[in-house]
């Protein structure tokens, strides 16, 4: 497989007006479907994308189109295309694919705009950083995300990870990607990434390779850090599974870049991956018996996320070219990670339980006691006790804040993602509120299949 960079001609400027595009949309649909009021919006989004003059305008147009695609059902009944039967989550996507398939000239313009975006952006951070917490520790990561809420970071149009984060800020934005099936995703690959246009995927392949290398480096650095190495099985650094994974991963990646991935290379990398997870289990078991600092727990979480991302990328490398299943699984993982990285809730929830269990440093079951023999030792014990108290109180305060938020629960029809995508849900002052302009299910079912719960931990 070759990944040479091939420049695609810039998209044509205003080659079609909104009326022409809307006529193309209507021509691709049965007569009874043409009166939908959302179709003119699709025409405007496509025109803005294909006529955008620079990268910022192109990104904004692409983002607006994706938000339209995640907007929910167009019709109350199912929509049937050549690939699948579509409910509310994927109807808009199916319409777009039908329109582009029926009008090759319009599809070529959309491909040109997409290729221009990919050529002008760097995808390494998309694959290697999105959803992976920093190596500086839980408190630093929490502080960074909290600061970003107050002072948004500057827009970086040349980093593809920023576009992904902007695309999936709301839970509603995940509706489409969660509802897509491989057969439907295959149509997108055939229309926007055709086999006879390798330039369309060249930039993404480069970004994925660079992201994989970033992940290899992070796993090696985190796994061989002093805090984890001293709690691992004693062995030379060269024999550490984290070091071996970096070596076998680079061998696998080089073979993929040259189009010659072999079974033995993949099996060697998978064996090292399994060995890394076994080593993490050893460290985790020692945490249960010894107690440890929060940075150890956080470091294991970082490792787990890196390994899961590399596993998804390796599945794409091992699959047949353009196989939709592994590509869709990787895209879903990136979208979910981008959504989670936009907020504080998931970071706190994923670490709070482990923080509570292992808040002390090396004093779980060992029964260690500290004796001050000098004034300096005495002052150190007081400082350590004060620091531990502050950390314990801070953790308890975070837990109380989360417990006080309440939990909006849905069951039966209110647990269906396609139903939830069409209902706006909010919470405040211990109340749960919902609102919808177009009832996906009867009002009574919404009222009898959802509730606001407050969980209070006993003891």
C-alpha positions in Angstrom: 0.0 0.0 0.0 1.4 3.4 -1.0 0.6 6.6 0.8 2.3 9.3 -1.3 0.8 12.7 -0.9 -1.2 13.7 -3.9 -2.7 17.1 -4.1 -6.3 17.3 -5.2 -7.6 20.2 -7.2 -9.2 22.9 -5.1 -13.0 22.6 -5.1 -14.8 24.6 -7.7 -16.1 27.9 -6.6 -19.9 28.2 -6.7 -20.3 25.7 -9.5 -23.9 25.1 -8.5 -26.4 27.3 -6.7 -28.8 26.3 -4.0 -31.6 25.8 -6.4 -29.7 23.5 -8.6 -28.5 21.4 -5.6 -32.1 21.3 -4.2 -33.3 20.1 -7.6 -30.6 17.3 -7.5 -31.8 16.3 -4.1 -35.5 16.1 -5.2 -34.5 14.1 -8.3 -32.9 11.5 -6.1 -36.0 11.0 -3.9 -39.5 9.6 -4.5 -42.1 12.3 -5.1 -43.7 11.8 -1.7 -40.4 12.5 0.0 -39.6 15.8 -1.7 -41.7 18.1 0.5 -39.6 17.6 3.6 -38.7 21.1 5.0 -35.1 20.0 6.0 -34.1 19.3 2.4 -33.4 23.0 1.5 -31.1 23.2 4.5 -29.1 20.2 3.1 -28.8 22.0 -0.2 -27.4 25.2 1.5 -24.9 23.2 3.5 -23.7 21.4 0.4 -23.3 24.7 -1.5 -21.4 26.3 1.4 -19.0 23.3 1.5 -18.3 23.1 -2.2 -17.9 26.9 -2.6 -15.8 27.6 0.5 -12.8 29.7 -0.4 -10.4 28.8 2.4 -9.8 26.2 5.2 -11.7 28.0 8.0 -14.9 28.4 5.9 -14.5 24.8 4.7 -14.3 23.5 8.2 -17.3 25.5 9.4 -19.3 24.2 6.4 -18.3 20.6 7.1 -19.2 21.0 10.7 -22.6 22.5 9.8 -23.3 19.6 7.4 -22.4 17.0 10.1 -24.7 18.7 12.6 -27.5 18.5 10.1 -26.8 14.8 9.5 -27.2 14.2 13.3 -30.5 16.1 13.4 -32.8 13.1 13.8 -35.6 11.7 11.7 -36.8 13.3 8.5 -40.0 11.1 8.2 -42.0 9.1 10.7 -41.7 5.9 8.7 -38.5 4.1 7.7 -36.4 5.2 4.7 -35.1 2.4 2.5 -32.0 2.8 0.2 -29.9 0.3 -1.7 -27.9 -0.7 1.5 -30.3 -0.8 4.4 -33.5 0.2 6.1 -33.0 3.5 8.0 -34.7 4.7 11.2 -34.5 8.2 12.7 -30.7 8.0 13.4 -29.5 7.4 9.8 -32.2 8.7 7.5 -30.4 12.0 6.8 -27.2 10.2 6.0 -28.9 7.8 3.7 -30.5 10.7 1.8 -27.2 12.4 1.4 -25.6 9.1 0.1 -28.5 8.7 -2.4 -28.1 12.2 -3.7 -24.3 11.9 -4.2 -24.7 8.5 -5.8 -27.3 9.9 -8.2 -25.2 13.0 -9.1 -21.5 12.2 -9.7 -20.6 15.8 -10.4 -21.9 17.0 -7.0 -20.2 14.0 -5.4 -16.9 15.0 -7.0 -17.2 18.6 -5.6 -17.8 17.2 -2.1 -14.8 14.9 -2.5 -12.7 17.9 -3.6 -13.7 19.9 -0.5 -13.1 17.0 1.8 -9.7 16.3 0.2 -8.7 19.9 0.6 -9.5 19.7 4.3 -7.5 16.5 4.8 -4.5 17.9 2.8 -4.4 21.1 4.9 -4.7 19.5 8.3 -2.6 17.1 10.4 -4.3 14.0 11.7 -1.6 12.7 14.1 -3.2 14.2 17.2 -6.6 12.9 16.1 -5.4 9.3 16.3 -2.8 9.7 19.0 -4.1 12.2 21.4 -7.9 12.6 21.3 -9.5 11.1 24.5 -6.1 10.1 25.9 -5.4 12.0 29.2 -2.1 13.8 29.6 0.8 12.2 31.4 1.0 14.9 34.1 -1.6 13.3 36.4 -5.2 13.5 37.3 -5.2 16.9 39.0 -3.3 18.5 36.1 -5.7 17.0 33.6 -8.7 18.1 35.6 -7.2 21.6 35.9 -6.6 21.8 32.1 -10.2 20.8 31.3 -11.7 23.1 33.9 -9.6 26.0 32.6 -10.7 25.2 29.0 -14.3 25.6 30.2 -13.6 29.1 31.5 -11.1 30.2 28.8 -11.6 28.3 25.5 -8.4 27.4 23.7 -7.6 29.2 20.5 -9.0 27.6 17.3 -6.4 25.5 15.4 -7.8 24.8 12.0 -4.7 22.8 10.9 -5.2 20.2 13.6 -7.8 17.6 12.7 -8.3 16.7 16.3 -9.8 20.1 16.9 -12.4 19.5 14.2 -13.3 16.2 15.8 -13.8 17.8 19.2 -16.0 20.5 17.7 -18.0 17.9 15.9 -19.0 15.9 19.0 -19.5 18.4 21.8 -23.1 17.4 22.5 -24.4 13.9 23.1 -26.9 14.5 20.3 -23.9 14.8 17.9 -23.2 11.1 18.4 -26.6 10.0 17.2 -25.5 9.2 13.6 -22.2 7.6 14.4 -23.8 5.3 16.9 -26.5 4.3 14.5 -24.4 3.6 11.4 -24.1 0.0 10.2 -21.1 -1.3 8.2 -23.2 -1.8 5.1 -24.3 1.9 5.2 -20.7 3.1 6.0 -19.5 1.1 3.0 -21.5 3.5 0.7 -19.7 6.5 2.2 -16.3 4.8 1.4 -17.4 4.0 -2.2 -18.7 7.5 -2.9 -16.2 9.8 -1.0 -13.1 7.5 -0.8 -13.3 5.5 -4.1 -10.7 2.9 -4.8 -9.5 4.8 -8.0 -8.8 8.0 -5.9 -6.0 7.0 -3.5 -5.3 10.7 -2.7 -8.5 10.8 -0.7 -7.2 8.4 2.0 -3.4 9.3 1.7 -3.5 12.1 4.4 -5.6 10.0 6.8 -3.2 7.1 6.4 -0.3 9.3 7.2 -2.1 10.7 10.3 -3.0 7.3 11.5 0.6 6.1 11.2 1.9 9.1 13.1 -0.8 8.7 15.7 0.1 5.0 16.2 3.8 6.0 16.7 2.8 8.6 19.3 0.8 6.0 21.2 3.7 3.6 21.1 6.0 6.2 22.6 3.5 7.1 25.3 3.0 3.4 26.3 6.8 2.9 26.5 7.3 6.1 28.5 4.5 5.5 30.9 5.1 1.8 31.3 8.9 2.3 32.0 8.4 5.2 34.3 9.8 4.8 37.8 6.5 4.8 39.5 5.2 1.8 37.5 8.6 0.0 36.8 9.3 -0.4 40.6 5.9 -2.1 41.0 6.3 -4.4 37.9 7.9 -7.8 37.7 11.7 -7.4 38.1 13.3 -7.8 34.8 15.8 -5.9 32.5 14.3 -2.9 30.7 15.0 -4.5 27.3 12.7 -7.4 28.4 9.8 -5.2 29.6 6.6 -5.8 27.6 6.2 -2.0 27.2 9.6 -1.9 25.5 8.9 -5.0 23.4 5.5 -3.5 22.3 7.2 -0.4 21.0 9.6 -2.5 18.9 7.0 -4.9 17.5 4.6 -2.1 16.9 7.1 -0.2 14.8 7.8 -3.4 12.8 4.1 -3.8 12.2 3.6 -0.2 11.2 6.5 -0.2 8.7 5.1 -3.3 7.1 1.7 -1.8 6.7 3.1 1.4 5.2 4.8 -0.8 2.6 1.7 -2.9 2.0 3.0 -6.2 3.3 1.5 -6.8 6.7 2.0 -10.5 7.6 0.5 -12.8 10.1 3.7 -13.3 12.2 4.2 -9.6 12.6 0.6 -9.1 13.7 0.8 -12.0 16.1 4.0 -10.8 17.6 2.5 -7.4 18.3 -0.7 -8.9 19.8 1.4 -11.1 22.1 3.3 -8.1 23.4 0.0 -6.2 23.8 -1.4 -9.1 25.9 1.9 -9.1 28.0 1.4 -5.4 28.7 -2.1 -6.0 30.0 -0.8 -8.8 32.2 1.9 -6.5 33.6 -0.8 -3.9 34.3 -2.7 -6.6 36.2 0.3 -7.3 38.3 0.7 -3.6 39.2 -3.0 -3.4 39.9 -3.0 -6.4 42.3 -0.1 -4.8 44.2 -2.1 -1.7 44.6 -4.8 -3.7 46.4 -2.3 -5.0 48.9 0.0 -2.0 49.3 -2.0 1.1 48.6 -0.6 3.7 46.3 -0.7 7.3 45.1 -3.4 8.5 42.8 -0.8 9.1 40.0 -0.2 5.3 39.8 -3.9 4.7 39.3 -4.1 7.5 36.8 -1.1 6.1 34.9 -2.7 2.7 34.5 -5.8 4.4 33.1 -3.7 6.2 30.5 -2.0 3.0 29.5 -5.3 1.2 29.2 -6.7 3.9 26.9 -3.5 3.9 24.7 -3.6 0.2 24.3 -7.3 0.2 23.3 -6.7 2.9 20.7 -3.7 1.0 19.2 -5.8 -2.2 19.1 -8.5 -0.4 17.1 -5.8 1.0 14.7 -4.1 -2.4 14.3 -7.5 -3.9 13.4 -7.7 -1.5 10.5 -4.1 -2.4 9.4 -4.9 -6.1 9.6 -8.1 -5.9 7.7 -8.7 -5.9 4.0 -8.2 -2.5 2.4 -11.4 -0.4 2.7 -13.1 -3.0 5.0 -15.9 -0.9 6.6 -16.2 -2.8 10.0 -12.8 -1.9 11.5 -12.9 1.6 10.1 -16.3 2.3 11.5 -15.2 0.9 14.9 -12.2 3.2 15.0 -14.3 6.2 14.0 -16.8 5.5 16.7 -14.0 5.2 19.3 -12.6 8.5 18.2 -16.0 10.2 18.3 -16.8 8.9 21.7 -13.4 9.9 23.0 -13.7 13.4 21.5 -17.1 13.9 23.2 -15.7 12.7 26.6 -12.6 14.9 26.4 -14.8 18.0 26.1 -16.1 17.7 29.7 -15.1 17.0 33.3 -17.8 14.5 34.2 -16.3 11.4 32.5 -12.8 12.1 33.8 -14.0 12.4 37.4 -16.4 9.4 37.1 -13.7 7.1 35.6 -11.2 7.9 38.4 -13.3 8.7 41.5 -13.9 5.1 42.6 -10.3 4.2 42.3 -9.2 7.4 44.0 -11.4 6.7 46.9 -10.0 3.2 47.4 -6.3 4.1 47.0 -6.0 7.6 48.3 -3.2 6.8 50.7 0.4 6.3 49.7 1.9 2.9 50.5 -0.1 2.3 53.6 -3.0 0.0 52.7 -2.4 -3.4 54.3 1.3 -3.0 55.2 0.6 -1.4 58.5 3.6 1.0 58.2 4.1 3.6 60.9 6.4 6.6 60.8 8.7 7.7 63.6 10.3 11.1 63.8 13.9 11.0 64.9 14.8 14.6 64.0 13.0 17.9 63.8 13.1 17.7 60.0 11.4 14.3 60.1 8.7 15.8 62.5 8.0 18.7 60.2 7.9 16.3 57.2 5.2 14.1 59.0 3.1 17.2 59.7 3.4 18.4 56.1 2.5 14.9 54.7 -0.4 14.6 57.1 -1.7 18.0 56.0 -1.3 17.2 52.4 -3.1 13.9 52.8 -5.9 15.6 54.6 -6.4 18.2 51.9 -6.4 15.5 49.2 -8.9 13.4 51.2 -11.2 16.3 51.8 -11.0 17.3 48.1 -11.9 13.9 46.9 -14.8 13.7 49.3 -16.0 17.1 48.2 -15.9 16.0 44.5 -17.8 12.9 45.4 -20.5 14.9 47.3 -20.8 17.4 44.4 -21.4 14.5 42.0 -23.8 12.8 44.3 -25.8 16.0 44.6 -26.4 16.3 40.9 -29.0 13.7 40.7 -29.5 11.1 37.9 -32.0 11.3 35.1 -33.0 7.7 34.3 -34.9 6.3 31.4 -36.1 2.8 30.7 -38.1 1.0 28.0 -38.7 3.3 25.1 -36.8 6.1 26.9 -33.7 4.0 26.8 -33.7 4.0 22.9 -31.0 6.3 21.6 -33.1 7.1 18.5 -35.9 8.4 20.8 -33.5 10.3 23.1 -31.9 12.0 20.0 -35.2 13.9 19.5 -35.7 15.0 23.1 -33.8 17.8 24.8 -33.1 16.8 28.5 -31.8 19.0 31.2 -31.4 19.1 35.0 -31.5 21.8 37.6 -32.4 22.5 41.2 -33.1 18.8 41.8 -35.6 18.7 38.9 -35.4 16.9 35.6 -36.8 18.7 32.5 -37.5 17.5 29.0 -38.7 19.2 25.8 -39.4 18.1 22.2 -40.9 19.8 19.2 -41.8 16.4 17.5 -42.8 13.6 19.9 -40.9 10.4 18.9 -43.2 8.4 21.3 -46.5 9.4 23.0 -46.2 11.9 25.8 -47.5 9.5 28.4 -44.7 7.0 27.6 -42.1 9.7 28.2 -43.6 10.6 31.6 -44.0 7.0 32.8 -40.6 5.7 31.5 -38.3 8.4 33.0 -37.5 9.9 36.4 -35.0 12.0 38.3 -33.2 10.0 40.9 -31.0 11.0 43.8 -28.6 8.4 45.1 -27.2 8.7 48.6 -24.3 6.5 49.7 -25.0 4.8 53.0 -22.4 4.2 55.7 
